[in-house]
Amino acid sequence: MGLKSLKVVRVGHRYVRDYRTLTHLCLVSRALGAECVYLEEVESGLMDTVGEVNKAWGGDFPVVQAPWKKVFREAKGEGRTIVHLTMYGDPLQDRVEELREKGSFLLAVGGPKVPGEVYQLADYNVAVTSQPHSEIAALAIAIHDIQRGEELKKVFSGYKLRIVPSARGKQVEQKT
Ligand SMILES: C[S@@+](CC[C@H](N)C(=O)[O-])C[C@H]1O[C@@H](n2cnc3c(N)ncnc32)[C@H](O)[C@@H]1O
């Protein structure tokens, strides 16, 4: 089984003090093999942080500013399955077998409040437990479960730095 084609969208505008959350959403999406992340608002600092990570650790993961409805429309045009992650949805464990049959996805997460339309336009509304927690945790678990952990093996090309996994200590290969 190869890696699925995944894109991530965060629905909702920036609100005070969520810079760290947005950064983590981008870095987790990148590390777990998503092709890009769409945000409704992007600060230049966030672009710079993700750009620096790409430069050092490889790949070309873009952060794209776009309204969620446009992203949904394009995803439908590309034949992607839109999975909205929400604590109100169907339990992931009841849907994951079905989702594993699909090849490409747009995974949608929210911020503090998600418009009702998102629930209607998504192909699936899926819950990672029916408890409130975090869009980043929900995203990571959904990606991991849908792909049965294949995303953990992703190799990033064009890196300057690469960690040589080691049981103790830090080993880093540096390309000159
Ligand atoms: C601060 S939470 C808001 C919780 C929200 N009431 C909801 O619909 O899940 C922000 C985002 O985290 C994600 N999230 C939180 N808990 C979740 C859960 N149990 N399952 C799936 N996604 C969740 C959703 O994408 C949500 O929009």
The ligand as a Gaussian input file, in Angstrom:
#p B3LYP/6-31G(d) Opt

LIG

0 1
 C      -11.180000      23.750000      19.464000
 S      -11.775000      22.366000      18.578000
 C      -13.451000      22.715000      18.515000
 C      -14.294000      21.539000      18.889000
 C      -15.565000      21.548000      18.022000
 N      -16.697000      21.900000      18.832000
 C      -15.754000      20.314000      17.112000
 O      -16.616000      20.394000      16.251000
 O      -14.991000      19.333000      17.157000
 C      -11.152000      22.749000      16.991000
 C      -11.178000      21.630000      15.986000
 O      -10.574000      20.468000      16.525000
 C      -11.077000      19.326000      15.870000
 N      -11.530000      18.391000      16.893000
 C      -11.620000      18.607000      18.213000
 N      -12.049000      17.514000      18.848000
 C      -12.235000      16.554000      17.903000
 C      -12.663000      15.205000      17.923000
 N      -12.983000      14.595000      19.050000
 N      -12.716000      14.531000      16.766000
 C      -12.373000      15.127000      15.599000
 N      -11.960000      16.394000      15.514000
 C      -11.902000      17.111000      16.646000
 C      -12.197000      19.794000      14.944000
 O      -11.715000      19.869000      13.614000
 C      -12.530000      21.173000      15.515000
 O      -13.099000      22.011000      14.551000

